[in-house]
């Protein structure tokens, strides 16, 4: 958990490096007393887009969501996505290969949320809009009543079984 304090509006920047086949993420607006942040907190996905599906069996997991190609990494699972909610702009994405440092920036402000990767904005969305609720209630989170309901909370780096390195972490309260 980042810094031991909660944040509502913030600008987080962090450099990270993931190994081949690695998977992790950055959660925000985490609240304690839940089984884990994944059921309640938005996640900036960090994953080896290039090699993950080659090294891991995704078929059973992705099949439960009606994926057309369940053996492949889905758009909503790729680096920079708001995991299972909003996909990153793949045409704009500049993702460095596994084992090299990348920079992520997450901006949560009154006007909305932005996910950045290596200086390029990959997506922006406004939570709690009709579109946001439609995505939440029709996808992975439809049976997670507390997903995304908190407007402030802790920031956390996910341990998803992969080696992962972080450095140059900075956060500005907005």
C-alpha positions as CSV (number, residue, x, y, z in Angstrom):
1,X,0.0,0.0,0.0
2,X,1.4,3.4,-1.0
3,X,2.4,5.8,1.7
4,X,-0.1,4.6,4.3
5,X,-2.7,7.3,3.4
6,X,-5.7,7.5,1.2
7,X,-6.0,9.7,-2.0
8,X,-9.1,11.0,-3.8
9,X,-7.6,13.1,-6.6
10,X,-4.0,12.5,-7.5
11,X,-1.3,12.4,-10.2
12,X,0.8,9.2,-9.8
13,X,4.0,8.6,-11.8
14,X,6.0,5.4,-11.5
15,X,8.7,3.6,-13.5
16,X,8.2,-0.2,-13.7
17,X,9.9,-3.2,-15.3
18,X,8.2,-6.6,-15.8
19,X,9.8,-9.9,-16.9
20,X,8.7,-12.0,-19.9
21,X,5.3,-13.4,-19.2
22,X,4.8,-11.1,-16.2
23,X,1.5,-9.8,-14.9
24,X,0.7,-7.1,-12.3
25,X,-1.1,-3.9,-11.9
26,X,-1.6,-0.7,-9.9
27,X,-4.8,-0.4,-7.9
28,X,-6.3,2.8,-6.7
29,X,-9.1,3.8,-4.3
30,X,-8.4,0.6,-2.3
31,X,-10.3,0.2,1.0
32,X,-9.3,-2.2,3.7
33,X,-11.4,-5.1,5.1
34,X,-12.0,-6.7,1.7
35,X,-10.6,-9.9,0.5
36,X,-8.4,-7.9,-1.9
37,X,-8.4,-4.9,-4.0
38,X,-9.3,-6.6,-7.3
39,X,-13.0,-6.9,-6.4
40,X,-13.4,-3.2,-5.5
41,X,-10.6,-1.1,-7.0
42,X,-9.9,0.2,-10.5
43,X,-6.6,-1.2,-11.8
44,X,-4.1,0.1,-14.3
45,X,-3.0,-3.1,-15.9
46,X,0.7,-4.0,-16.2
47,X,1.4,-7.1,-18.3
48,X,3.8,-8.4,-20.9
49,X,1.4,-7.9,-23.8
50,X,3.8,-9.7,-26.2
51,X,4.5,-12.9,-24.3
52,X,1.9,-13.5,-21.6
53,X,-0.5,-15.6,-23.7
54,X,2.4,-17.6,-25.1
55,X,3.5,-18.5,-21.6
56,X,0.2,-18.9,-19.8
57,X,-3.1,-20.8,-20.4
58,X,-5.9,-18.1,-20.6
59,X,-8.6,-20.2,-22.3
60,X,-10.6,-21.3,-19.2
61,X,-10.4,-17.8,-17.6
62,X,-11.3,-15.9,-20.8
63,X,-14.0,-18.4,-21.9
64,X,-16.2,-17.4,-18.9
65,X,-16.5,-13.9,-20.4
66,X,-17.5,-15.0,-23.9
67,X,-14.2,-14.1,-25.5
68,X,-14.0,-14.9,-29.2
69,X,-10.3,-16.0,-28.9
70,X,-10.0,-17.1,-25.3
71,X,-6.4,-18.3,-25.7
72,X,-5.3,-14.7,-26.5
73,X,-4.8,-11.8,-24.2
74,X,-8.0,-9.6,-24.5
75,X,-7.9,-5.9,-25.1
76,X,-9.2,-5.2,-21.6
77,X,-6.3,-7.3,-20.2
78,X,-3.5,-5.4,-21.9
79,X,-1.1,-2.9,-20.4
80,X,-2.6,0.5,-19.8
81,X,-6.2,-0.7,-19.7
82,X,-8.5,0.1,-16.8
83,X,-8.7,-3.6,-16.2
84,X,-12.0,-5.2,-17.5
85,X,-13.5,-1.7,-18.0
86,X,-11.8,0.5,-20.5
87,X,-9.3,-0.6,-23.2
88,X,-6.1,1.3,-24.0
89,X,-5.5,2.9,-27.4
90,X,-3.3,0.2,-28.9
91,X,-2.4,2.5,-31.9
92,X,-0.9,5.1,-29.6
93,X,0.7,2.7,-27.2
94,X,4.5,2.7,-26.9
95,X,5.2,-0.3,-24.7
96,X,8.8,-1.2,-24.1
97,X,9.7,-4.9,-24.2
98,X,9.7,-7.1,-21.1
99,X,12.8,-6.4,-19.0
100,X,13.0,-2.7,-19.9
101,X,11.8,0.2,-17.9
102,X,8.4,1.9,-18.8
103,X,6.7,4.8,-17.1
104,X,3.1,4.9,-16.0
105,X,1.1,7.9,-15.1
106,X,-2.4,7.7,-13.5
107,X,-4.3,11.0,-13.2
108,X,-7.6,11.0,-11.2
109,X,-9.2,14.4,-11.1
110,X,-12.7,15.9,-10.8
111,X,-12.9,15.9,-14.6
112,X,-12.1,12.2,-14.9
113,X,-9.4,9.5,-15.0
114,X,-6.5,9.2,-17.4
115,X,-4.0,6.3,-18.0
116,X,-0.7,7.2,-19.6
117,X,2.2,5.0,-20.7
118,X,5.7,6.4,-21.6
119,X,4.4,9.9,-22.1
120,X,1.3,9.0,-24.2
121,X,-2.3,9.2,-23.0
122,X,-3.8,5.8,-23.7
123,X,-7.3,6.3,-22.3
124,X,-9.6,8.7,-20.4
125,X,-12.9,8.1,-18.8
126,X,-15.3,9.6,-16.4
127,X,-16.5,7.2,-13.6
128,X,-20.1,7.0,-12.4
129,X,-21.6,8.0,-15.7
130,X,-24.2,5.9,-17.5
131,X,-21.5,4.5,-19.8
132,X,-19.3,3.6,-16.7
133,X,-22.2,1.8,-15.0
134,X,-23.2,-0.1,-18.2
135,X,-19.6,-1.4,-18.4
136,X,-19.5,-2.3,-14.7
137,X,-22.9,-4.0,-14.7
138,X,-22.4,-6.0,-17.9
139,X,-18.8,-7.3,-17.6
140,X,-16.5,-8.9,-15.2
141,X,-17.7,-6.8,-12.3
142,X,-21.5,-7.4,-12.6
143,X,-21.4,-9.6,-9.6
144,X,-19.1,-7.4,-7.6
145,X,-21.4,-4.8,-5.9
146,X,-18.6,-2.9,-4.3
147,X,-16.4,-2.6,-7.4
148,X,-15.5,1.1,-8.0
149,X,-17.9,2.5,-5.4
150,X,-15.2,4.2,-3.5
151,X,-14.0,7.7,-4.6
152,X,-10.9,7.7,-2.4
153,X,-8.6,5.1,-1.0
154,X,-5.1,3.7,-0.9
155,X,-2.9,3.0,-3.9
156,X,-1.4,-0.4,-4.1
157,X,1.1,-2.3,-6.3
158,X,-0.1,-5.8,-7.2
159,X,1.9,-8.9,-6.5
160,X,0.5,-11.3,-9.1
161,X,3.2,-13.9,-8.8
162,X,5.6,-12.2,-11.2
163,X,8.9,-10.6,-10.5
164,X,8.3,-6.8,-10.8
165,X,10.4,-3.7,-10.1
166,X,9.2,-0.2,-9.4
167,X,11.3,3.0,-9.0
168,X,10.9,6.8,-9.3
169,X,7.5,6.8,-7.6
170,X,5.9,10.2,-7.2
171,X,2.4,11.3,-6.3
172,X,0.9,14.7,-6.3
173,X,-2.4,15.4,-4.5
174,X,-4.8,17.3,-6.8
